[in-house]
Every structure is written in structure tokens, then in C-alpha cells.
Amino acid sequence: MNLLLIGVLLVLIAMAYQIGLTKSRTLAGKGNNSAKLHSRPGYYGALVALWCGIPAFLILLVWNIVEPSILTHVVLNNVPATVAASLDPATTGVLVDRVQSIASGFGVSDIPAAYEVAAAEQLAKFQSIATFAKMALVVCAALIGLVLAKKRISEQFRARNQVEKIMNISLALCSGVAILTTIGIVMSMFSEALRFFNFVNPFDFFFGTEWNPGFSTSGNAEGSYGLLPLLWGTLMVSGIALLVAVPVGLMIAIYLAEYASSGFRSWAKPAIEVLAGIPTIVYGVFALMIIGPFAKQAGAYIGLDINATSALTAGFVMGIMIIPFVSSLSDDIITQVPRSLRDGSLGLGATKSETIRQVVLPAALPGIIGAFLLAASRAIGETMIVVLAAGNSPLLHINPLEAVSTVTITIVNQLTGDTDFASPQALVAFALGLTLFVITLGLNIVALYIVRKYREQYD
């Protein structure tokens, strides 16, 4: 029903635009002489369309938000008082879903109770009336907005100003949604992390060297919840990834920016950036099935004991994954270095390689460091590759040839399966997520600061 109503609204909005455009052109006279109008004809059409669509969509949005609560109230009013009094929030949701299924005609898997059938009949009647009322109200709001906006069209009406004001408000609201979403995520993690710290001492969590959470049904924090083994595993895997991605990505960027022809660059750079579009689960399977066994066999050939799932395997494949981040960002930064610096160095007799090494790279160094930090934050937050290729060994050791556990692996493990989200065994995932968020946020802030400082220097 909502899709049909949205389709009707889109048709009305298109008609409103044409009506406003036609009237403005009529006012302009023959030849569409827009000099007679304050704004161009398109602005009048857009204003009528906005007046037609915005109130109607707002009504539809509010209706859809409020409707579930009203339907729940209708269902509870049509069941016996003894049944309604015995319901908790979970069973209320089950009852409402059953009644809605019966009212829709799909039915339920078992034999419904008599009061459920009676409530479904009343709900069906209410829904039919509500559907008609919603359509009538939304369409009427659209038509009223269309008529009012059309009447306001005149030669001196400032349609452009109003359209631009509405667009500015819309853009601000979109920005606000993004900001509020980030704040909501942080606050939800923070609140759940505080609940976890009611069970576990924060000092024991942040400075503990043993990770061995005990799973119990009593709700108590049994076992050890030391963060350091997980944090060290995360930094080890990320460090290996950066050791792979930074030199390779930087060399690629230097070649594409300074040596490659425009024809080669036009297809080589997009081909490299395709790596960034490959799903991380594909990299994880590649590490588990190809790189891990290959590293194990290569280690056995030279006398090293390398686990198929290890920090080395996960870090190497993760490094391949973040090469496009390093190469693309570094390439853009190197190409922004002013040509006059290169020409001056070459004019003084320096070779091309000397110019790159002693002039271009030092000038681009702040931006390149920012690119490295952004790649590091991407590596620290990676999940699927380490889940499949790093193993799950939350031990504090320095051997990259052995399995490790990372923060993201542990979050997946703690929230997988039949989990009581009020227990410390599940709440610890929010504390880990908040820690990871703070680390990546810090890296991103430092990277953005460095990049902006570099851009201000050479703009």
C-alpha cells in the first residue's frame, strides 16, 4: 500500500512541476521571456512540486511511525482483559504478529484462539478504514499544497529564494542525520560498555594480560577479560599489513604519478582500485585456502614452523587489500605538488629520480603520512580476513608465525550464537567496540588534520 501511495505522490509531484512551469511560462509571455519574472520558470515548477510533495511525505512518514503503536493498542483492546494483563512486552509482540497474520489472511501454523480470531476481525476492519484515511489525507495534503503554491506564482514571487532555502534546509537535515547516527552509535556502545564495567574493573580490562572469558548463566563475570592480548594481536596484524601495503602502494603511486604515460595511467589506476571493491570475505577465503597453505609449505621448506592461520597470513592478505588506499591517496597527493618545484629542481641539474626523492616526496610527505594513517585505521577495523585467516588464539606473544586473536575476532565470537545480551560475556563486545572506535577515530582525526594542513599549504 505504501508503495502504491508513494507512486501516486510521485505522479502528483510531476504534475505539480508541470503546472508551475506552465503558469510561469504563461506569465513570461510569448518566447518565454523570463526577464519579466523574478526567477527562471524551472524554479516556479520546482516550488510547486516541493509544496505538493513535502507535506504529503511528512504526513505519510508520521503515519507510518505511529501506526504500529495504534495497531497494537487496537489488538489489546479486543482481547480479554485477563489475557492482556498477563502479557509482557515479548508476548505482546507475538500476539500482535499472530493477530495481524490472521487479519491479513495468511493465518498461523496452529489453531488460533477464539479471542485471536475476534481481534483479527476488528483489526481488519480498522486497517481498511485506516488505509482509506491515510490515502485520502496524503492525497488531499498534496493537492492543497499544489493549489496554494500555484496561487502564489506571480511575476515578482521569489521562487528561486524559497527553493534554495528549502534545499539548504534539506542538506542540513541530511548532515544532521549523519551526525546524529554517529552520536547514537557512540552513545549506545558507551552505555553498554558502562554496564560491562559494572561487572569487570576497567583497570583489569584495559591492562589485563589474559583473555579467557567464562560463560555462565548466573550473569556474573567469570574468567579473565584482559584486553592486551587482543590489542597486541590487532596491532601485529595491522603492522604486517602496513609493511606490505605502504612500500608497494607508495611505489605504485610514484610510478603512476611521475613515470607512467597518460594512456597507461588511465587504465592502470582504475584496475588497481578494483582491489578496494572486492568483498573482504573473498580476501578471507583467499587467505585461508591459498596464502595460508602456501606459507605453511614454504616455511617447512626452509625449516620454519608457520601456521596456516597466523598473523602473517592475515596481515599479508590485508596488506594486499589496502594497497589501493595507499596508492590512490598517495598518487593524488603527489600529483598535487606544484609543477614549479619539479621544474626548479630539474633546472638546477638534478635527475628525475633525485627530484622525486629530494623534492617531490618531502613536499608530499604530510599528505602521504595522512594516507598511511587512513590505511592503518582501515586495517585495524578489518573483520572477515582476520576471522578466517588469523586463527583465534588470544595469547600475548610476539611470533607472527603463530595464530593470534584480534579485537574484531573477539567481538564476532562474543556476539555469535544464543547470547544473553545482559551478561558480561556479551557486554564485553561493546567495550571492545568502543575501544576500537576510539583508536580508529584518533587515527582518522590525525590523518585528516595532516591532509588538510598539506592541502592548505599548496592550494
C-alpha positions as CSV (number, residue, x, y, z in Angstrom):
1,M,0.0,0.0,0.0
2,N,2.8,2.4,0.9
3,L,4.5,1.7,-2.5
4,L,1.2,2.5,-4.3
5,L,0.8,5.7,-2.3
6,I,4.4,6.8,-3.0
7,G,3.8,6.1,-6.7
8,V,0.7,8.3,-6.6
9,L,2.6,11.1,-4.9
10,L,5.4,10.9,-7.4
11,V,2.8,11.3,-10.2
12,L,1.2,14.3,-8.4
13,I,4.7,15.9,-7.9
14,A,5.4,15.5,-11.6
15,M,2.1,17.1,-12.5
16,A,2.7,19.9,-10.0
17,Y,6.1,20.7,-11.6
18,Q,4.5,20.9,-15.0
19,I,1.6,23.1,-13.7
20,G,4.0,25.5,-12.1
21,L,6.3,25.6,-15.1
22,T,3.4,26.2,-17.5
23,K,1.9,29.0,-15.4
24,S,5.3,30.7,-15.1
25,R,5.9,30.5,-18.8
26,T,2.4,31.9,-19.4
27,L,3.3,34.9,-17.2
28,A,6.6,35.3,-19.1
29,G,4.6,35.7,-22.3
30,K,5.5,34.6,-25.8
31,G,9.0,33.4,-26.3
32,N,9.2,32.5,-22.6
33,N,10.7,35.9,-21.8
34,S,12.0,35.1,-18.3
35,A,13.2,38.7,-17.8
36,K,9.6,39.5,-16.7
37,L,9.9,37.0,-13.9
38,H,11.9,37.2,-10.7
39,S,13.1,33.6,-11.1
40,R,13.5,31.3,-14.1
41,P,10.5,29.1,-14.9
42,G,12.1,26.0,-13.6
43,Y,12.2,27.4,-10.1
44,Y,8.4,28.0,-10.1
45,G,7.8,24.4,-11.2
46,A,10.2,23.1,-8.5
47,L,8.5,25.2,-5.8
48,V,5.0,23.9,-6.7
49,A,6.4,20.4,-6.7
50,L,8.0,20.9,-3.3
51,W,4.8,22.3,-1.8
52,C,2.9,19.4,-3.2
53,G,5.4,16.7,-2.1
54,I,6.9,17.7,1.2
55,P,3.7,18.0,3.4
56,A,2.3,14.8,1.9
57,F,5.5,12.8,2.5
58,L,5.8,14.2,6.1
59,I,2.3,13.0,6.8
60,L,3.0,9.6,5.3
61,L,6.2,9.3,7.4
62,V,4.5,10.3,10.7
63,W,1.6,8.0,9.9
64,N,3.9,5.0,9.4
65,I,5.8,5.8,12.6
66,V,2.6,6.0,14.7
67,E,0.7,3.2,13.0
68,P,2.3,0.2,14.7
69,S,1.5,1.6,18.2
70,I,-2.1,2.2,17.2
71,L,-2.5,-1.3,15.8
72,T,-1.0,-2.8,19.0
73,H,-3.5,-0.7,21.0
74,V,-6.4,-1.9,18.8
75,V,-5.4,-5.6,19.3
76,L,-5.0,-5.3,23.1
77,N,-8.4,-3.6,23.3
78,N,-10.1,-6.5,21.5
79,V,-8.6,-9.3,23.6
80,P,-9.9,-10.4,27.1
81,A,-8.7,-8.2,29.9
82,T,-7.3,-11.3,31.7
83,V,-5.2,-12.1,28.6
84,A,-4.0,-8.5,28.2
85,A,-3.0,-8.3,31.8
86,S,-0.8,-11.4,31.6
87,L,1.2,-10.2,28.6
88,D,4.8,-8.9,28.8
89,P,6.5,-6.9,26.0
90,A,7.8,-10.1,24.3
91,T,4.5,-12.0,24.4
92,T,2.6,-8.8,23.4
93,G,4.7,-8.6,20.2
94,V,4.0,-12.3,19.5
95,L,0.2,-11.9,20.0
96,V,0.1,-8.8,17.8
97,D,2.0,-10.6,15.0
98,R,-0.4,-13.6,15.2
99,V,-3.5,-11.3,15.0
100,Q,-2.0,-9.4,12.1
101,S,-1.3,-12.6,10.3
102,I,-4.8,-13.8,10.8
103,A,-6.3,-10.5,9.7
104,S,-4.1,-10.5,6.6
105,G,-5.4,-13.9,5.5
106,F,-2.1,-15.7,5.8
107,G,-3.1,-17.4,9.1
108,V,-0.9,-19.1,11.7
109,S,0.7,-22.5,11.9
110,D,-1.5,-23.7,14.8
111,I,-5.2,-23.3,15.6
112,P,-5.9,-19.7,16.7
113,A,-7.8,-19.0,19.9
114,A,-11.3,-17.6,19.6
115,Y,-10.2,-14.2,21.0
116,E,-7.4,-14.0,18.4
117,V,-9.9,-14.5,15.6
118,A,-12.3,-11.9,17.0
119,A,-9.4,-9.4,17.5
120,A,-8.3,-10.1,13.9
121,E,-11.7,-9.3,12.5
122,Q,-11.8,-6.0,14.4
123,L,-8.2,-5.3,13.3
124,A,-9.0,-6.0,9.6
125,K,-11.9,-3.5,9.8
126,F,-9.8,-0.9,11.4
127,Q,-7.0,-1.4,8.9
128,S,-9.3,-1.0,5.9
129,I,-10.6,2.3,7.4
130,A,-7.1,3.5,8.3
131,T,-5.8,2.7,4.8
132,F,-8.5,4.7,3.1
133,A,-8.0,7.6,5.6
134,K,-4.2,7.6,5.0
135,M,-4.6,7.7,1.3
136,A,-7.2,10.4,1.4
137,L,-5.2,12.5,3.9
138,V,-1.9,12.2,2.0
139,V,-3.5,12.9,-1.4
140,C,-5.5,15.9,0.0
141,A,-2.4,17.4,1.5
142,A,-0.6,17.0,-1.8
143,L,-3.4,18.7,-3.7
144,I,-3.8,21.5,-1.2
145,G,-0.1,22.2,-1.4
146,L,-0.3,22.2,-5.2
147,V,-3.2,24.7,-5.3
148,L,-1.7,27.0,-2.7
149,A,1.7,27.1,-4.4
150,K,0.1,27.7,-7.8
151,K,-1.9,30.7,-6.5
152,R,1.3,32.3,-5.2
153,I,3.0,32.3,-8.6
154,S,3.4,35.8,-9.9
155,E,6.0,37.8,-11.8
156,Q,7.5,39.2,-8.6
157,F,7.3,36.0,-6.5
158,R,10.8,35.0,-5.3
159,A,10.6,31.3,-6.2
160,R,14.3,30.8,-6.5
161,N,15.0,32.1,-3.0
162,Q,12.4,29.7,-1.5
163,V,13.6,26.7,-3.5
164,E,17.2,27.4,-2.4
165,K,16.2,27.8,1.2
166,I,14.4,24.5,1.1
167,M,17.4,22.8,-0.4
168,N,19.7,24.3,2.2
169,I,17.4,23.0,4.9
170,S,17.3,19.6,3.3
171,L,21.1,19.4,3.1
172,A,21.4,20.5,6.7
173,L,19.0,17.8,7.8
174,C,20.9,15.2,5.8
175,S,24.1,16.3,7.5
176,G,22.3,16.2,10.9
177,V,21.1,12.6,10.2
178,A,24.7,11.5,9.6
179,I,26.0,13.3,12.7
180,L,23.1,12.0,14.9
181,T,23.7,8.5,13.6
182,T,27.3,8.6,14.7
183,I,26.4,10.1,18.1
184,G,23.7,7.3,18.5
185,I,26.2,4.6,17.7
186,V,28.8,6.0,20.2
187,M,26.2,6.5,22.9
188,S,24.8,3.0,22.5
189,M,28.3,1.5,22.8
190,F,29.2,3.7,25.7
191,S,26.1,2.9,27.7
192,E,26.5,-0.8,27.2
193,A,30.3,-0.6,28.0
194,L,29.4,1.1,31.3
195,R,27.1,-1.8,32.1
196,F,30.0,-4.2,31.4
197,F,32.3,-2.2,33.7
198,N,29.8,-2.8,36.5
199,F,30.9,-6.5,36.3
200,V,34.6,-6.0,35.4
201,N,37.1,-3.5,36.8
202,P,38.2,-1.1,34.0
203,F,41.8,-1.4,35.1
204,D,41.7,-5.2,34.8
205,F,40.1,-4.9,31.3
206,F,42.5,-2.3,29.8
207,F,45.7,-3.7,31.4
208,G,44.9,-7.4,31.8
209,T,47.2,-9.8,30.0
210,E,44.9,-12.8,29.9
211,W,41.8,-13.3,27.8
212,N,39.7,-16.2,29.0
213,P,36.1,-15.2,29.5
214,G,33.9,-17.7,31.3
215,F,30.4,-18.3,30.0
216,S,27.9,-18.7,32.8
217,T,24.2,-18.4,33.2
218,S,24.4,-16.6,36.6
219,G,25.2,-13.2,35.0
220,N,28.5,-12.9,36.8
221,A,31.8,-12.1,35.2
222,E,33.7,-15.3,35.4
223,G,37.1,-15.8,33.9
224,S,39.6,-13.1,32.6
225,Y,38.8,-10.2,30.4
226,G,42.3,-8.7,29.6
227,L,42.4,-6.5,26.5
228,L,46.1,-6.5,25.9
229,P,46.4,-9.9,24.0
230,L,43.6,-8.8,21.7
231,L,45.0,-5.3,21.2
232,W,48.5,-6.7,20.6
233,G,47.1,-9.2,18.0
234,T,45.3,-6.4,16.3
235,L,48.4,-4.2,16.1
236,M,50.6,-7.1,15.0
237,V,48.3,-8.0,12.1
238,S,47.8,-4.3,11.1
239,G,51.5,-3.7,11.3
240,I,52.2,-6.6,8.9
241,A,49.5,-5.3,6.6
242,L,51.2,-1.8,6.6
243,L,54.6,-3.4,5.9
244,V,53.1,-4.9,2.8
245,A,50.8,-2.1,1.6
246,V,52.9,1.0,2.4
247,P,56.0,0.3,0.2
248,V,54.1,-1.4,-2.6
249,G,51.4,1.3,-2.6
250,L,53.9,4.1,-2.4
251,M,56.0,2.7,-5.3
252,I,52.8,2.3,-7.4
253,A,51.8,5.9,-6.7
254,I,55.3,7.2,-7.6
255,Y,55.3,5.3,-10.9
256,L,51.8,6.3,-11.9
257,A,52.4,10.0,-10.9
258,E,55.9,10.5,-12.3
259,Y,56.8,7.8,-14.8
260,A,53.7,6.3,-16.4
261,S,52.2,7.6,-19.6
262,S,48.8,9.1,-19.5
263,G,47.4,6.2,-21.5
264,F,48.8,3.6,-19.1
265,R,47.7,5.6,-16.1
266,S,44.2,5.9,-17.4
267,W,43.6,2.2,-17.1
268,A,46.2,1.1,-14.6
269,K,44.9,3.2,-11.7
270,P,41.2,2.0,-12.0
271,A,42.5,-1.5,-12.3
272,I,44.4,-1.2,-9.0
273,E,41.4,0.4,-7.3
274,V,39.3,-2.6,-8.2
275,L,41.0,-4.3,-5.3
276,A,39.2,-2.0,-3.0
277,G,35.9,-3.1,-4.3
278,I,36.4,-6.8,-3.7
279,P,34.4,-8.0,-0.7
280,T,36.6,-8.7,2.3
281,I,35.1,-12.2,2.7
282,V,36.7,-13.1,-0.7
283,Y,40.1,-11.9,0.7
284,G,39.5,-14.1,3.8
285,V,38.7,-17.2,1.7
286,F,41.8,-16.4,-0.4
287,A,44.0,-16.2,2.7
288,L,42.5,-19.4,4.2
289,M,42.7,-21.6,1.1
290,I,45.7,-20.2,-0.8
291,I,48.1,-18.0,1.2
292,G,47.9,-19.9,4.4
293,P,48.7,-23.4,3.0
294,F,51.4,-21.8,0.7
295,A,53.1,-20.1,3.7
296,K,53.0,-23.3,5.7
297,Q,54.6,-25.2,2.9
298,A,57.2,-22.5,2.2
299,G,58.1,-22.4,5.9
300,A,58.5,-26.2,6.0
301,Y,60.8,-26.0,3.0
302,I,63.2,-23.5,4.8
303,G,62.8,-25.1,8.2
304,L,60.2,-22.7,9.8
305,D,57.0,-23.7,11.5
306,I,54.4,-21.4,10.1
307,N,50.7,-21.9,10.9
308,A,48.3,-21.8,8.0
309,T,46.2,-19.4,10.1
310,S,48.6,-16.8,11.6
311,A,49.2,-13.1,12.0
312,L,51.5,-13.3,8.9
313,T,48.8,-14.8,6.7
314,A,46.1,-12.4,7.8
315,G,48.5,-9.4,7.6
316,F,49.8,-10.2,4.2
317,V,46.4,-10.5,2.6
318,M,45.1,-7.5,4.5
319,G,48.1,-5.6,3.1
320,I,47.1,-6.6,-0.4
321,M,43.6,-5.3,0.3
322,I,44.7,-1.9,1.5
323,I,47.2,-1.3,-1.3
324,P,44.6,0.7,-3.3
325,F,44.0,3.0,-0.3
326,V,47.7,3.8,-0.1
327,S,48.4,4.0,-3.8
328,S,45.4,6.1,-4.7
329,L,45.6,8.6,-1.9
330,S,49.4,8.9,-2.3
331,D,49.1,9.3,-6.1
332,D,46.6,12.1,-5.7
333,I,48.8,13.9,-3.2
334,I,52.0,13.5,-5.3
335,T,50.2,14.9,-8.3
336,Q,49.1,18.0,-6.3
337,V,52.8,19.0,-5.7
338,P,53.3,22.2,-7.8
339,R,55.0,21.6,-11.1
340,S,57.2,24.6,-10.4
341,L,59.1,22.6,-7.7
342,R,59.9,19.9,-10.2
343,D,60.9,22.3,-12.9
344,G,63.2,24.2,-10.5
345,S,64.9,21.0,-9.4
346,L,65.4,19.8,-12.9
347,G,66.6,23.3,-13.9
348,L,69.4,23.1,-11.3
349,G,70.7,19.8,-12.9
350,A,69.0,17.2,-10.7
351,T,67.9,13.9,-12.3
352,K,64.3,12.8,-12.3
353,S,64.9,10.3,-9.6
354,E,66.7,12.8,-7.5
355,T,63.9,15.3,-8.0
356,I,61.4,12.7,-6.8
357,R,63.5,11.6,-3.8
358,Q,64.6,15.1,-2.6
359,V,61.9,17.4,-3.7
360,V,58.5,15.8,-4.6
361,L,58.4,13.2,-1.7
362,P,59.4,15.7,1.0
363,A,56.8,18.2,-0.3
364,A,54.1,15.5,-0.3
365,L,55.2,13.8,2.9
366,P,52.5,15.2,5.2
367,G,49.8,14.0,2.8
368,I,51.4,10.6,2.3
369,I,51.6,10.2,6.1
370,G,47.9,11.0,6.3
371,A,47.2,8.3,3.7
372,F,49.2,5.8,5.7
373,L,47.2,6.6,8.8
374,L,43.9,6.2,7.0
375,A,45.1,2.9,5.7
376,A,46.1,1.9,9.2
377,S,42.6,2.7,10.6
378,R,41.1,0.6,7.8
379,A,43.4,-2.3,8.7
380,I,42.7,-2.1,12.4
381,G,38.9,-2.3,11.8
382,E,39.0,-5.2,9.4
383,T,37.0,-8.2,10.4
384,M,36.4,-11.0,7.9
385,I,40.1,-11.5,6.9
386,V,41.3,-11.9,10.5
387,V,38.3,-14.1,11.4
388,L,39.2,-16.6,8.7
389,A,43.0,-16.3,8.4
390,A,44.4,-15.1,11.8
391,G,43.2,-18.0,13.9
392,N,41.7,-17.5,17.3
393,S,44.5,-17.7,19.9
394,P,44.2,-14.8,22.4
395,L,47.7,-15.2,23.8
396,L,50.3,-12.5,24.3
397,H,53.2,-13.4,22.2
398,I,55.5,-11.8,19.6
399,N,55.7,-14.6,17.0
400,P,53.9,-13.5,13.8
401,L,54.1,-17.1,12.5
402,E,51.5,-18.3,15.1
403,A,47.8,-17.7,15.4
404,V,46.6,-14.6,17.2
405,S,43.2,-13.1,18.1
406,T,42.2,-9.6,17.4
407,V,39.6,-7.2,18.8
408,T,37.3,-7.7,15.8
409,I,37.5,-11.6,16.0
410,T,36.6,-11.4,19.7
411,I,33.6,-9.2,19.0
412,V,32.3,-11.7,16.5
413,N,32.8,-14.6,18.9
414,Q,31.2,-12.9,21.8
415,L,28.0,-11.9,19.8
416,T,27.6,-15.2,17.9
417,G,25.1,-17.8,19.0
418,D,22.4,-17.8,21.6
419,T,23.7,-14.9,23.7
420,D,22.2,-13.1,26.7
421,F,22.9,-9.5,25.9
422,A,22.6,-8.6,29.6
423,S,25.5,-10.8,30.6
424,P,29.1,-9.6,30.8
425,Q,30.1,-12.2,28.2
426,A,28.1,-10.3,25.6
427,L,28.5,-6.8,27.0
428,V,32.3,-7.0,26.7
429,A,31.8,-6.8,22.9
430,F,30.5,-3.3,23.3
431,A,33.6,-2.3,25.4
432,L,35.8,-3.8,22.7
433,G,33.9,-2.0,20.0
434,L,34.2,1.3,21.9
435,T,37.9,0.8,22.3
436,L,38.3,0.0,18.6
437,F,36.2,3.1,17.7
438,V,38.4,5.4,19.8
439,I,41.6,4.0,18.2
440,T,40.3,4.4,14.6
441,L,38.7,7.8,15.3
442,G,42.0,9.0,16.7
443,L,43.9,7.8,13.6
444,N,41.3,9.4,11.3
445,I,41.5,12.7,13.1
446,V,45.3,12.8,12.9
447,A,45.2,11.8,9.2
448,L,42.6,14.4,8.3
449,Y,44.5,17.1,10.1
450,I,47.7,16.3,8.3
451,V,46.0,16.1,4.9
452,R,44.2,19.4,5.4
453,K,47.3,21.1,6.5
454,Y,49.1,19.9,3.4
455,R,46.3,21.0,1.1
456,E,46.2,24.4,2.6
457,Q,49.9,24.8,2.0
458,Y,49.8,24.1,-1.7
459,D,46.3,25.2,-2.8
